[in-house]
Amino acid sequence: MFSLFYGLWKYIFSKTEFHVLILGIDKAGKTTLLEKLKSLYSKLEGLPPDRIVPTVGLNIGRIEVANTKLVFWDLGGQLGLRSIWEKYYEEAHAVIYVIDAACPSRFEDSKSALEKVLRHEDLQGAPLLILANKQDLSEAVSAEEIARYLDLKKLDERVYMFEAVSAHDGTGIKEGLEWLVSVMERSKRTEMLRVRAGLTGPGP
């Protein structure tokens, strides 16, 4: 009996937990993405798109991928709310940045907000997944075009990827998330956060 309970305890508490920020300017589809993640990876049904309202403050979502626990912090993207983003940087393992690919007129605002995020020292080394959202719309710009526009080649030692997705129908979301989990597991950022939390000793 003891071995059964010990095995169960070890299974539950040996799982890695990652904290992932979901950022982007307002109306990019961040909360729709979070609800779709819930429906794809858990038994919870996410809210239908017509019942989702803009985030004011913070939404938290939890899912499990394989043996990995993910805690998502979906932060409001309105201009007046972006100042709170940095309060969550220090504990984040990675960033998902969502762009409304169907609204080129807001690309410059989105680029400016992203550049400010990436300059912050509290997010040093955090892997970055950029989602070109709303690919279900005919006017959506491709992930490749958005990558050229953002021009992130100047980033130093940051692992990042662009993925074309639709938070509405789920296209591309699993591919992007599975990439993110794989890079977080071997990220220097993750190792640094584990050391800081006292979960492991520093390397040689």
Order of alpha helices (4+ residues) and beta strands (2+ residues): alpha-beta-alpha-beta-beta-beta-alpha-beta-alpha-beta-alpha-alpha
